[in-house]
């Protein structure tokens, strides 16, 4: 199983986390999305994860994205 982690800007509440989980979960290959509001981080687990599609899903949810975090 692959894992990717991102710094996300603009998250402040559980509604934010739910929006990101919903959008990112729709990307093919994603099996789990973990949002850590305190760390402004999103961790994605799955197979054959497409970095560009994951980033686009986070932006589509309405949030900014920084660099990937080494996982």
Phi, psi and omega in degrees: 000137179270160176217135174229144181227139184229147167277130182236134179255150176095357178278135179217352185207176180294330176298319176301312181299317180296320179298316179293314179303317181298310182294312184291328180297338180280349179287131180305138177093346182283128177249337180205142176232121180245122181251126177248097183299318183298325182264358185053045184233147173235127177247131182242131177245145177166198180236143180050050182289131180263110184304315182297318180292323178295315178299317180297323179294320178295316178295319179300326178289347176105019185236156177275159181225134177261206180289156172294147176262133180303129182243000000 
